[in-house]
Amino acid sequence: MKHYLFLVISLIALVFKPTYARADDQPSSTAQVDQLFDAVSQVRGFREAAISPDSKRLAWVGSSPGTQKSGRRRAWGIYVTDWQSEAAEPQRITAGNTARTEHSISWSPDGSRLAFLSDQEKSGQLQVYTVSASGSEARQLTRLTGLLAQPRWSPDGRFIAFLFTENASRSAGPIGPGAALTGVIGEKTEEQRLAVVDVDSEKMKLLSPKDMYVYEFDWSPDSKRLAAIAAHGSGDNNWYIAQLYTVGLGSPEMKSIWKPRMQIAVPRWSPDGQNVAVIGGLMSDEGANGGDIYLVPENGGKPRNLTPGLKASAAWLAWVSPSRLIFTEHILGHSGVAALNVNDGTVANLWTGPESVSAEGGSFSLSLARDGDTSALIRHSFQQPPEVWAGRIGKWKQLTHANEGLRPRWGEAKSLHWKSDDKKIQGWLLFPRDFDRDKKYPLLVSVHGGPASSRRPSWPRPSFDLSIFSNEGYFVLFPNPRGSFGQGEEFTRANVKDFGYGDLRDIMSGVDEVLRIYPVDKDRMAIAGWSYGGYMTMWAVTQTNRFRAAVAGAGIANWQSYYGQNGIDQWLLPYFGASVYDDPAVYARSSPINFIKNVRTPTLILVGERDVECPPPQSMEFWHALKTFNVPTELVIYPNEGHGVGRPDHRRDILRRSVSWLNRYVRDRPSSGGGRP
């Protein structure tokens, strides 16, 4: 969900900034939550992993040591190693001052150099640098003012392409805090343009026109052109209607080769230069990819779906020959890697695991060497903290041990399957820490965002990650209802024009399955979520009174008012089939506010002041209604935060309040009885 702030947010900020609503924390519980937050914050993070094309070296981006007790974010550094040598030690690669933030690594085609971004020259202002893989002095290639992203070498090694937003007022994408809305609204947009810099001469050239926003790109194998996913106008809004373009180094004209009726991502030019492969499907969030793999002729023409009927959702891809692609896939709540024969459409699964993997800035991806088999990635799960691994696909070896001493502070996890209507639904059930089958436990249902996303096992983060409720003595259910990735496009599209209805049936069927098998107290259940999960939380408490408490983060109370409160209404059209002005009834049908008199569930409501995806007026509307009908509720608006809350002190506050709220109304209620049913 990608949405600009409505002007009234400025007024709300005046009322709630910087005051938080009252929370009746128990002192002992607060201390325990702080200890858990600090423990989770001690994890050394990994942002990227990149194997050299010749597979000899490995680079990764890792965070500095320490916890997130302060309000400062971590710095990131680049490390390189000869990963196949047992005696080799990782070497820090830097533009000079290791206290600076450096990331976005890209190997030169011959594997001798790295390109990366660093704010060495001026704190907060990234520039493109190159450095020898052996660690010699880095060389600065750009001297720009604005936002730089995604540096990529050309196949001939002469150029580095990157994305550039001149004089950017905010970070790219709708997750971060939105720019303050003042003056004439909508008069000015910031374009993220495609640029190239000559590595030898350091001359830079902007390729895309001023009115075009470029999201992703890839070089042609002859280094003369680039394929790009782009759209005119606002970047946040128009990703949903972006087209596939090509642009040459010698001409600023961008040629559209596909205008899809869906969202597209991850353009990859074929080795023979004849086609561009992309992932296409119903996607609700930029960067959260899932769908089928399409092949588009490089001069335009009819695209071909290479994976019709795939019972998974492709998330990332790479060519390894003119007839073979490797791709990652969401598959029933697991991560997978598969190979696709482009000629006959056959798919071979290479690896599947109950974990989360990434390589490029946290996206669900791999880094693949030229041999098409050697790869690098970051792996983590409920039981395994993040580390960098490399090797043949599915036979990776662990290369870092930064988090070796960490142990889970939560219980084991099991993959569950259940029936709902005519569908097979999957979810993860996290057991309480120190589980005793002779006791009964509360249950917390955690609904993921999206809705086009999936919950896979991952090491908990110091954010709105409800896995930590296992440490508080809860079972935690993470369902992947219809609308999620993992079972193919038909399943992902199964909630179109049906928000809240079928997906809630899927969730409640999962709750009933857990009650049937495990010692859960039916009178001590809660529901919580963020983004679409926040919407589903608001929706659930209007449809059932089975939950004793709820936490709705960045939710949506009223699809009709929401449509007019944001600057990115494009994402709604594929789901609702029309604008709210053409079909208001379909929006009203799924709006929690229209069923508000049914609510009896105490609900904590949380949101960022400058959330451009789910604007604060939605949270305020729901809170106001609950107050009117004397339902226990609190609203907290976090100052200067966007959809993704970043400040560690705000994240800690969210965790404290959520634990206090749910323990008060759920865990600490008298149990309905002990023992296994």
C-alpha positions as CSV (number, residue, x, y, z in Angstrom):
1,M,0.0,0.0,0.0
2,K,1.7,3.2,-1.1
3,H,0.0,6.4,-0.2
4,Y,0.8,10.1,0.4
5,L,-0.3,12.0,3.5
6,F,-3.5,13.9,3.5
7,L,-3.2,17.5,4.4
8,V,-5.1,17.0,7.7
9,I,-2.2,15.0,9.0
10,S,-0.5,18.3,9.8
11,L,-3.3,19.2,12.1
12,I,-3.2,15.7,13.7
13,A,0.5,16.1,14.3
14,L,-0.1,19.3,16.2
15,V,-2.5,17.5,18.5
16,F,-0.5,14.3,19.1
17,K,3.1,15.4,18.5
18,P,5.1,14.7,20.6
19,T,2.7,13.3,23.2
20,Y,2.0,9.6,23.5
21,A,-1.2,8.3,25.0
22,R,-1.1,6.7,28.4
23,A,-0.1,3.1,28.8
24,D,-0.5,1.2,32.1
25,D,2.7,-0.8,32.0
26,Q,3.5,-3.1,34.8
27,P,7.1,-2.3,35.9
28,S,8.3,-5.9,35.9
29,S,6.8,-6.5,32.5
30,T,8.4,-3.3,31.1
31,A,11.8,-4.4,32.3
32,Q,11.4,-7.9,30.8
33,V,10.3,-6.3,27.5
34,D,13.3,-4.0,27.5
35,Q,15.7,-6.9,28.0
36,L,14.1,-8.8,25.1
37,F,14.3,-5.7,22.9
38,D,17.9,-5.2,23.7
39,A,18.7,-8.9,23.0
40,V,17.0,-8.8,19.6
41,S,18.8,-5.5,18.9
42,Q,22.2,-7.1,19.5
43,V,21.9,-9.0,16.2
44,R,24.5,-8.1,13.7
45,G,22.6,-7.3,10.6
46,F,23.5,-8.2,7.0
47,R,22.1,-6.0,4.2
48,E,23.7,-7.5,1.0
49,A,25.7,-10.4,-0.2
50,A,27.4,-10.4,-3.6
51,I,29.6,-13.1,-5.2
52,S,32.0,-12.1,-7.9
53,P,31.2,-13.2,-11.5
54,D,34.1,-15.6,-11.5
55,S,32.9,-17.0,-8.1
56,K,36.3,-16.4,-6.5
57,R,35.4,-13.6,-4.1
58,L,32.5,-12.7,-1.9
59,A,31.5,-9.3,-0.7
60,W,28.8,-8.4,1.9
61,V,27.4,-5.4,3.7
62,G,27.2,-5.8,7.5
63,S,26.1,-3.6,10.3
64,S,28.4,-2.3,13.0
65,P,28.3,-4.0,16.4
66,G,26.1,-2.8,19.3
67,T,22.5,-2.5,20.3
68,Q,19.9,0.0,19.2
69,K,19.5,1.6,22.7
70,S,20.0,5.1,21.3
71,G,18.0,7.0,18.7
72,R,20.7,6.6,16.1
73,R,20.5,4.1,13.2
74,R,23.3,1.7,12.6
75,A,26.2,2.3,10.1
76,W,26.9,-0.2,7.4
77,G,30.3,-1.4,6.1
78,I,31.5,-3.5,3.2
79,Y,33.6,-6.7,3.6
80,V,35.4,-8.8,1.0
81,T,36.9,-12.3,1.3
82,D,38.4,-15.1,-0.8
83,W,35.6,-17.3,0.5
84,Q,37.0,-20.6,-0.8
85,S,40.2,-20.3,1.2
86,E,39.9,-21.5,4.8
87,A,42.7,-19.2,5.9
88,A,41.3,-16.0,4.3
89,E,40.1,-13.3,6.6
90,P,37.4,-10.8,5.6
91,Q,38.8,-7.4,4.7
92,R,36.9,-4.1,5.2
93,I,36.6,-2.2,1.9
94,T,35.9,1.5,2.4
95,A,36.2,4.9,0.8
96,G,38.3,6.0,3.8
97,N,36.5,6.6,7.0
98,T,35.0,3.4,8.4
99,A,32.6,5.3,10.5
100,R,30.7,6.2,7.3
101,T,27.8,4.3,5.8
102,E,28.6,2.3,2.7
103,H,26.5,-0.2,0.8
104,S,24.9,-1.1,-2.7
105,I,27.8,-3.2,-3.9
106,S,28.3,-4.3,-7.5
107,W,31.1,-6.4,-8.9
108,S,32.9,-5.4,-12.2
109,P,32.5,-8.0,-14.9
110,D,36.0,-9.3,-14.4
111,G,35.7,-9.5,-10.6
112,S,38.6,-7.2,-10.0
113,R,36.7,-4.1,-8.7
114,L,33.7,-3.1,-6.7
115,A,31.3,-0.2,-7.2
116,F,29.5,1.0,-4.1
117,L,27.8,4.0,-2.5
118,S,29.4,5.9,0.3
119,D,28.8,9.1,2.2
120,Q,32.5,9.5,2.8
121,E,32.7,13.0,1.4
122,K,29.7,14.4,3.2
123,S,27.7,12.6,5.9
124,G,24.3,11.6,4.5
125,Q,25.1,12.4,0.9
126,L,25.9,9.1,-1.0
127,Q,28.2,9.1,-4.0
128,V,29.4,6.3,-6.4
129,Y,32.9,5.0,-5.7
130,T,35.0,2.2,-7.1
131,V,37.7,0.2,-5.4
132,S,40.0,-2.7,-6.1
133,A,38.8,-6.0,-4.6
134,S,42.2,-6.2,-2.9
135,G,41.4,-3.0,-1.0
136,S,43.4,-0.3,-2.6
137,E,42.4,3.4,-2.3
138,A,38.9,4.0,-3.4
139,R,38.0,6.4,-6.2
140,Q,35.0,8.8,-6.2
141,L,33.2,8.9,-9.5
142,T,30.2,11.3,-8.8
143,R,29.8,14.6,-7.0
144,L,26.0,15.0,-7.0
145,T,23.4,16.4,-4.6
146,G,20.4,14.1,-4.2
147,L,19.6,10.5,-3.8
148,L,21.7,7.8,-5.5
149,A,20.8,4.1,-5.7
150,Q,21.5,0.8,-7.4
151,P,24.9,1.2,-9.1
152,R,25.4,-1.5,-11.7
153,W,28.4,-2.1,-14.0
154,S,27.9,-2.4,-17.7
155,P,28.9,-5.9,-19.1
156,D,31.9,-4.3,-20.9
157,G,33.1,-2.7,-17.7
158,R,33.2,0.8,-19.1
159,F,30.2,2.4,-17.4
160,I,28.3,2.3,-14.1
161,A,24.6,3.0,-14.3
162,F,22.6,4.2,-11.2
163,L,19.4,5.9,-10.2
164,F,19.5,9.5,-9.3
165,T,17.0,11.9,-7.7
166,E,18.3,15.4,-7.8
167,N,17.8,17.5,-4.6
168,A,15.6,14.8,-3.1
169,S,13.5,15.9,-0.2
170,R,13.0,12.4,1.1
171,S,14.2,8.9,0.6
172,A,12.8,7.0,-2.4
173,G,9.8,4.8,-1.9
174,P,6.8,5.1,0.4
175,I,8.1,3.2,3.5
176,G,10.0,6.2,4.9
177,P,8.5,9.4,6.3
178,G,6.7,11.4,3.7
179,A,7.7,15.0,2.9
180,A,5.7,17.7,4.7
181,L,2.7,18.8,2.7
182,T,2.7,22.5,2.4
183,G,2.1,25.0,-0.4
184,V,0.4,23.9,-3.6
185,I,-0.2,20.1,-3.3
186,G,0.7,18.0,-6.3
187,E,2.5,20.8,-8.1
188,K,6.0,19.3,-7.8
189,T,7.1,15.7,-8.2
190,E,10.6,14.3,-7.8
191,E,11.8,12.0,-10.6
192,Q,14.2,9.2,-10.0
193,R,16.2,9.2,-13.2
194,L,18.5,6.7,-14.9
195,A,22.1,7.9,-15.1
196,V,25.4,6.5,-16.3
197,V,29.0,7.5,-15.4
198,D,32.1,6.7,-17.5
199,V,34.5,4.9,-15.2
200,D,37.6,6.3,-16.9
201,S,36.6,9.9,-17.6
202,E,34.1,10.3,-14.7
203,K,31.7,12.0,-17.1
204,M,28.0,11.5,-16.1
205,K,25.0,11.5,-18.3
206,L,21.3,11.4,-17.5
207,L,19.5,8.9,-19.8
208,S,15.8,9.1,-18.8
209,P,13.8,12.3,-19.4
210,K,12.8,14.7,-16.5
211,D,9.2,13.5,-16.4
212,M,10.0,9.8,-16.1
213,Y,10.5,8.0,-12.8
214,V,12.7,4.8,-13.1
215,Y,12.3,2.0,-10.5
216,E,14.6,-0.7,-11.8
217,F,16.9,-1.4,-14.7
218,D,19.2,-3.9,-16.4
219,W,22.0,-3.6,-18.9
220,S,21.8,-5.3,-22.4
221,P,24.6,-7.8,-23.0
222,D,26.2,-5.5,-25.5
223,S,26.3,-2.6,-23.1
224,K,24.6,-0.3,-25.6
225,R,21.1,-0.2,-24.0
226,L,19.2,-0.6,-20.8
227,A,15.8,-2.1,-20.0
228,A,13.9,-0.1,-17.3
229,I,10.7,-0.3,-15.4
230,A,9.4,3.3,-15.3
231,A,6.4,5.6,-15.3
232,H,5.6,9.2,-15.8
233,G,4.9,11.3,-12.7
234,S,4.9,10.5,-9.1
235,G,7.1,7.6,-8.2
236,D,5.1,6.2,-5.3
237,N,1.8,6.4,-7.1
238,N,2.7,5.2,-10.6
239,W,4.7,2.0,-9.9
240,Y,1.4,0.2,-10.1
241,I,1.0,1.2,-13.8
242,A,4.7,1.3,-14.8
243,Q,5.7,0.0,-18.2
244,L,8.8,-1.8,-19.5
245,Y,11.1,0.5,-21.5
246,T,14.4,0.3,-23.3
247,V,16.8,3.3,-23.7
248,G,20.1,3.6,-25.5
249,L,23.3,5.2,-24.3
250,G,23.3,7.5,-27.3
251,S,19.7,8.6,-27.2
252,P,17.5,10.0,-24.4
253,E,14.3,8.5,-26.0
254,M,12.7,5.7,-24.0
255,K,10.8,3.1,-26.0
256,S,7.9,1.3,-24.3
257,I,8.1,-2.4,-25.2
258,W,5.3,-3.6,-22.8
259,K,2.4,-1.9,-21.1
260,P,1.2,-4.6,-18.7
261,R,-2.2,-5.0,-17.0
262,M,-0.4,-5.9,-13.8
263,Q,2.6,-4.9,-11.7
264,I,6.1,-5.8,-13.0
265,A,9.5,-6.1,-11.4
266,V,13.1,-7.4,-11.8
267,P,13.8,-6.8,-15.5
268,R,16.6,-9.1,-16.8
269,W,17.9,-8.9,-20.3
270,S,18.6,-12.3,-21.9
271,P,22.2,-13.3,-22.7
272,D,21.5,-13.3,-26.5
273,G,19.9,-9.8,-26.3
274,Q,16.7,-10.8,-27.8
275,N,14.3,-10.7,-24.8
276,V,13.7,-9.2,-21.4
277,A,12.4,-11.4,-18.6
278,V,10.3,-9.8,-15.9
279,I,8.1,-10.9,-13.0
280,G,4.5,-9.9,-13.5
281,G,1.5,-10.3,-11.1
282,L,-0.8,-8.7,-8.6
283,M,1.6,-6.9,-6.2
284,S,0.4,-4.6,-3.5
285,D,3.8,-3.2,-2.5
286,E,6.8,-2.0,-4.5
287,G,9.8,-4.3,-3.7
288,A,7.6,-7.1,-2.4
289,N,7.6,-9.1,-5.6
290,G,5.5,-12.1,-6.5
291,G,4.0,-13.5,-9.7
292,D,4.7,-15.3,-12.9
293,I,7.7,-15.0,-15.2
294,Y,7.1,-13.2,-18.5
295,L,9.3,-13.0,-21.6
296,V,9.1,-9.8,-23.6
297,P,10.7,-9.4,-27.1
298,E,13.4,-6.6,-26.9
299,N,11.7,-4.6,-29.7
300,G,8.2,-5.1,-28.3
301,G,5.6,-7.7,-29.2
302,K,3.4,-10.1,-27.4
303,P,4.8,-11.1,-24.0
304,R,4.8,-14.8,-23.2
305,N,3.9,-16.2,-19.7
306,L,6.6,-18.8,-19.1
307,T,5.1,-20.1,-15.8
308,P,1.3,-20.3,-16.2
309,G,-0.2,-22.4,-13.5
310,L,2.9,-22.1,-11.3
311,K,1.8,-23.1,-7.7
312,A,4.3,-20.6,-6.2
313,S,5.2,-17.0,-6.6
314,A,8.4,-16.0,-8.4
315,A,10.2,-13.1,-6.5
316,W,13.6,-12.7,-8.3
317,L,15.3,-14.1,-11.4
318,A,18.6,-14.3,-13.3
319,W,19.6,-15.7,-16.6
320,V,22.3,-18.4,-16.7
321,S,22.0,-19.2,-20.4
322,P,19.8,-18.1,-23.3
323,S,17.4,-21.0,-22.4
324,R,17.6,-21.2,-18.6
325,L,16.6,-19.0,-15.8
326,I,17.1,-19.3,-12.0
327,F,14.5,-17.8,-9.8
328,T,13.5,-17.6,-6.1
329,E,9.9,-18.4,-5.1
330,H,7.5,-18.0,-2.3
331,I,6.1,-21.5,-1.9
332,L,3.6,-22.3,0.9
333,G,5.3,-20.2,3.5
334,H,8.8,-21.4,2.6
335,S,11.6,-20.0,0.5
336,G,12.6,-21.8,-2.7
337,V,15.0,-21.7,-5.6
338,A,14.0,-23.2,-8.9
339,A,15.3,-23.4,-12.5
340,L,13.1,-22.6,-15.6
341,N,13.6,-24.0,-19.1
342,V,12.6,-21.1,-21.3
343,N,12.0,-23.3,-24.3
344,D,9.5,-25.8,-22.9
345,G,8.4,-24.1,-19.6
346,T,9.5,-26.9,-17.3
347,V,10.4,-25.9,-13.8
348,A,12.8,-27.8,-11.6
349,N,12.9,-27.1,-7.9
350,L,16.5,-26.8,-6.7
351,W,16.0,-26.1,-3.0
352,T,13.2,-25.3,-0.6
353,G,13.7,-24.3,3.1
354,P,11.7,-23.0,6.1
355,E,13.6,-19.8,6.3
356,S,14.1,-16.3,4.8
357,V,16.8,-15.6,2.2
358,S,18.1,-12.4,0.6
359,A,21.0,-10.9,-1.2
360,E,20.0,-7.4,-2.5
361,G,19.0,-4.9,0.2
362,G,16.8,-7.3,2.0
363,S,14.8,-8.4,-1.1
364,F,14.0,-12.1,-1.6
365,S,16.9,-12.9,-3.9
366,L,20.3,-14.6,-4.5
367,S,23.6,-13.4,-5.8
368,L,24.6,-15.7,-8.7
369,A,28.0,-16.2,-10.2
370,R,28.6,-16.6,-14.0
371,D,28.6,-20.4,-13.7
372,G,24.9,-20.3,-12.9
373,D,25.3,-22.4,-9.8
374,T,27.6,-20.8,-7.3
375,S,25.7,-18.3,-5.2
376,A,25.7,-16.2,-2.1
377,L,22.9,-15.2,0.2
378,I,21.9,-14.2,3.7
379,R,19.9,-16.9,5.6
380,H,17.9,-16.7,8.8
381,S,14.9,-18.4,10.4
382,F,13.1,-18.6,13.7
383,Q,15.9,-20.7,15.1
384,Q,18.9,-19.3,13.1
385,P,20.1,-15.7,13.3
386,P,21.2,-14.1,10.0
387,E,24.6,-15.0,8.5
388,V,26.2,-15.0,5.1
389,W,26.4,-18.3,3.2
390,A,27.9,-19.2,-0.2
391,G,28.3,-22.3,-2.4
392,R,26.4,-24.3,-4.9
393,I,22.6,-23.8,-4.7
394,G,21.2,-25.7,-1.8
395,K,24.7,-26.8,-0.6
396,W,25.8,-23.5,0.8
397,K,28.4,-23.2,3.6
398,Q,28.3,-20.6,6.4
399,L,30.9,-17.9,6.0
400,T,30.2,-15.5,8.8
401,H,29.7,-16.2,12.5
402,A,28.7,-12.7,13.7
403,N,25.7,-13.9,15.6
404,E,27.1,-17.3,16.7
405,G,26.4,-16.7,20.4
406,L,22.7,-15.8,20.0
407,R,20.0,-18.3,21.0
408,P,16.3,-18.1,20.4
409,R,14.2,-16.6,23.2
410,W,11.0,-18.1,21.7
411,G,9.7,-21.5,21.1
412,E,9.8,-23.9,18.1
413,A,7.8,-23.3,15.0
414,K,5.6,-25.7,13.0
415,S,4.1,-25.3,9.5
416,L,0.3,-25.9,9.6
417,H,-2.1,-26.6,6.8
418,W,-5.9,-26.4,7.0
419,K,-8.9,-26.1,4.7
420,S,-11.0,-23.0,4.3
421,D,-13.8,-23.0,1.7
422,D,-12.3,-24.8,-1.2
423,K,-8.7,-23.7,-0.5
424,K,-5.7,-25.1,1.3
425,I,-4.2,-22.5,3.6
426,Q,-0.8,-22.6,5.2
427,G,0.6,-20.8,8.2
428,W,3.3,-20.9,10.9
429,L,2.6,-21.6,14.5
430,L,5.2,-20.5,17.0
431,F,5.1,-22.3,20.3
432,P,5.4,-20.6,23.7
433,R,8.9,-20.6,25.1
434,D,9.3,-23.4,27.7
435,F,6.1,-25.0,26.3
436,D,4.3,-27.4,28.7
437,R,1.6,-29.5,27.1
438,D,-0.2,-29.8,30.4
439,K,-0.9,-26.1,30.4
440,K,-3.3,-23.9,28.4
441,Y,-1.9,-20.8,26.7
442,P,-3.2,-17.6,25.1
443,L,-3.0,-17.3,21.3
444,L,-2.0,-14.2,19.3
445,V,-2.8,-14.1,15.6
446,S,-0.3,-12.0,13.6
447,V,-1.6,-11.0,10.1
448,H,1.0,-10.0,7.6
449,G,0.9,-6.8,5.5
450,G,0.4,-6.6,1.7
451,P,-2.0,-8.3,1.2
452,A,0.3,-9.7,-1.6
453,S,3.1,-11.0,0.6
454,S,3.8,-14.0,2.7
455,R,5.1,-14.8,6.2
456,R,8.2,-17.0,6.1
457,P,10.3,-18.0,9.1
458,S,12.7,-15.3,10.1
459,W,14.8,-14.2,13.0
460,P,12.8,-11.5,15.0
461,R,13.7,-7.9,14.5
462,P,13.5,-5.0,16.9
463,S,10.3,-3.7,15.3
464,F,6.6,-4.7,15.1
465,D,7.6,-8.4,15.0
466,L,5.1,-10.4,17.1
467,S,7.4,-13.5,17.3
468,I,8.6,-12.1,20.6
469,F,5.2,-12.8,22.2
470,S,6.3,-16.4,22.4
471,N,8.6,-15.2,25.1
472,E,5.6,-13.8,26.9
473,G,3.9,-17.2,27.0
474,Y,1.7,-17.0,23.8
475,F,1.2,-19.3,20.9
476,V,1.6,-17.1,17.9
477,L,-0.1,-18.0,14.6
478,F,1.2,-16.4,11.3
479,P,-1.4,-17.3,8.6
480,N,-0.9,-16.9,4.9
481,P,-4.5,-16.5,3.8
482,R,-5.9,-16.0,0.3
483,G,-4.3,-12.9,-1.3
484,S,-0.8,-14.0,-0.1
485,F,2.1,-15.1,-2.2
486,G,3.1,-18.8,-2.2
487,Q,0.4,-20.7,-4.1
488,G,0.3,-19.0,-7.5
489,E,-1.4,-16.1,-9.1
490,E,-5.0,-17.5,-8.8
491,F,-4.5,-17.7,-5.0
492,T,-3.0,-14.2,-4.8
493,R,-6.0,-12.8,-6.7
494,A,-8.5,-14.6,-4.6
495,N,-9.3,-11.6,-2.5
496,V,-10.0,-9.2,-5.4
497,K,-13.2,-7.3,-4.6
498,D,-13.4,-9.3,-1.4
499,F,-11.1,-7.6,1.1
500,G,-11.8,-8.9,4.6
501,Y,-14.2,-11.7,3.8
502,G,-12.5,-14.8,2.4
503,D,-9.2,-13.9,4.1
504,L,-10.8,-13.6,7.5
505,R,-12.5,-17.0,7.0
506,D,-9.1,-18.4,6.2
507,I,-7.6,-16.9,9.4
508,M,-10.5,-18.0,11.6
509,S,-10.3,-21.6,10.2
510,G,-6.7,-21.6,11.1
511,V,-7.6,-20.4,14.6
512,D,-10.1,-23.3,14.9
513,E,-7.4,-25.8,13.7
514,V,-5.0,-24.6,16.4
515,L,-7.7,-24.9,19.0
516,R,-8.4,-28.4,17.8
517,I,-4.8,-29.6,18.1
518,Y,-3.0,-27.5,20.7
519,P,-3.7,-26.4,24.3
520,V,-4.9,-22.9,23.6
521,D,-7.4,-21.1,25.8
522,K,-10.3,-20.0,23.5
523,D,-11.1,-17.3,26.0
524,R,-7.6,-15.7,25.7
525,M,-7.0,-14.9,22.1
526,A,-5.8,-11.7,20.4
527,I,-5.2,-10.4,16.9
528,A,-2.6,-7.9,15.7
529,G,-1.0,-6.6,12.4
530,W,0.6,-3.7,10.6
531,S,-0.4,-2.2,7.2
532,Y,-2.8,-4.6,5.6
533,G,-2.5,-6.6,8.8
534,G,-3.6,-3.5,10.6
535,Y,-6.6,-3.3,8.3
536,M,-7.4,-6.9,8.9
537,T,-7.2,-6.4,12.7
538,M,-9.7,-3.5,12.4
539,W,-11.9,-5.6,10.2
540,A,-11.7,-8.7,12.4
541,V,-12.9,-6.9,15.6
542,T,-15.9,-5.6,13.6
543,Q,-16.8,-9.2,12.5
544,T,-16.2,-11.3,15.5
545,N,-15.9,-10.9,19.3
546,R,-13.7,-14.0,19.7
547,F,-10.6,-11.9,20.2
548,R,-10.2,-10.3,23.7
549,A,-7.8,-7.6,22.5
550,A,-6.2,-6.2,19.3
551,V,-3.3,-4.1,18.2
552,A,-3.9,-2.3,14.8
553,G,-0.7,-0.8,13.4
554,A,-1.0,1.6,10.4
555,G,-4.5,0.2,9.6
556,I,-7.2,1.3,7.2
557,A,-10.7,1.9,8.7
558,N,-12.6,3.3,5.8
559,W,-11.7,2.5,2.2
560,Q,-13.9,5.3,0.9
561,S,-12.3,8.1,2.8
562,Y,-8.9,6.4,2.4
563,Y,-9.2,6.7,-1.4
564,G,-9.3,10.4,-1.2
565,Q,-6.7,10.8,1.5
566,N,-3.8,9.5,-0.5
567,G,-1.7,10.5,-3.5
568,I,-1.4,6.9,-4.8
569,D,-4.8,5.5,-5.6
570,Q,-3.4,3.3,-8.4
571,W,-2.8,0.3,-6.2
572,L,-6.5,0.1,-5.3
573,L,-7.9,-0.3,-8.8
574,P,-6.7,-3.9,-9.5
575,Y,-8.1,-5.0,-6.2
576,F,-11.5,-3.1,-6.2
577,G,-12.0,-3.1,-10.0
578,A,-12.9,0.6,-10.2
579,S,-12.3,3.9,-8.4
580,V,-14.3,4.7,-5.4
581,Y,-16.1,7.4,-7.5
582,D,-17.3,4.7,-10.0
583,D,-18.1,1.9,-7.5
584,P,-18.4,3.2,-3.9
585,A,-20.3,0.2,-2.8
586,V,-17.4,-2.3,-3.3
587,Y,-15.3,0.0,-1.1
588,A,-18.0,0.4,1.6
589,R,-18.6,-3.4,1.7
590,S,-15.0,-3.9,3.1
591,S,-14.7,-0.9,5.3
592,P,-14.5,-1.6,9.1
593,I,-16.0,1.7,10.0
594,N,-19.4,0.6,8.5
595,F,-19.6,-2.2,11.1
596,I,-18.1,-0.2,14.0
597,K,-21.1,-0.8,16.3
598,N,-20.2,-4.5,16.5
599,V,-16.9,-3.9,18.2
600,R,-16.4,-4.9,21.8
601,T,-12.7,-5.7,21.6
602,P,-10.1,-3.4,23.4
603,T,-7.9,-2.1,20.6
604,L,-4.5,-0.3,20.7
605,I,-3.9,1.7,17.5
606,L,-0.4,2.8,16.4
607,V,0.8,4.8,13.3
608,G,3.6,7.0,12.1
609,E,2.8,10.7,11.8
610,R,4.1,10.9,8.2
611,D,3.0,7.5,7.0
612,V,2.4,7.9,3.2
613,E,1.0,4.3,2.8
614,C,-1.7,4.3,5.5
615,P,-2.3,7.9,6.6
616,P,-2.9,8.7,10.3
617,P,-6.5,9.9,9.6
618,Q,-7.5,6.3,9.1
619,S,-6.2,5.3,12.6
620,M,-7.8,8.4,14.1
621,E,-11.2,7.6,12.5
622,F,-11.2,4.2,14.0
623,W,-10.0,5.4,17.4
624,H,-12.6,8.1,17.5
625,A,-15.4,5.7,16.7
626,L,-14.3,3.2,19.4
627,K,-14.2,6.1,21.9
628,T,-17.7,7.1,21.0
629,F,-19.0,3.6,21.8
630,N,-16.9,3.3,25.0
631,V,-14.7,0.5,23.7
632,P,-11.3,0.6,25.5
633,T,-8.8,2.1,23.0
634,E,-5.6,4.1,22.8
635,L,-4.1,5.9,19.8
636,V,-0.4,6.6,19.5
637,I,1.0,8.7,16.6
638,Y,4.8,8.5,16.4
639,P,6.4,11.8,15.3
640,N,8.3,12.1,12.1
641,E,7.8,8.3,11.3
642,G,6.7,6.8,8.1
643,H,5.1,3.5,7.3
644,G,8.2,1.7,8.6
645,V,9.0,3.0,12.1
646,G,12.7,3.6,12.2
647,R,13.8,5.2,15.5
648,P,14.8,2.6,18.1
649,D,13.1,4.4,20.9
650,H,9.9,4.4,19.0
651,R,10.2,0.7,18.2
652,R,10.8,0.0,21.9
653,D,7.7,2.0,22.8
654,I,5.6,0.1,20.3
655,L,6.8,-3.2,21.8
656,R,6.2,-2.1,25.4
657,R,2.7,-0.9,24.6
658,S,1.7,-3.9,22.6
659,V,2.9,-6.3,25.3
660,S,1.3,-4.3,28.1
661,W,-2.0,-4.1,26.2
662,L,-2.3,-7.7,25.2
663,N,-1.1,-9.0,28.6
664,R,-3.6,-6.8,30.4
665,Y,-6.6,-7.9,28.3
666,V,-5.6,-11.4,27.3
667,R,-2.7,-13.2,28.9
668,D,-3.4,-12.1,32.5
669,R,-7.1,-12.9,32.3
670,P,-8.2,-16.0,34.3
671,S,-7.7,-19.1,32.3
672,S,-10.7,-21.2,31.2
673,G,-8.9,-24.3,32.4
674,G,-5.7,-26.3,32.1
675,G,-4.5,-29.3,30.2
676,R,-4.6,-30.6,26.6
677,P,-8.1,-31.0,25.1
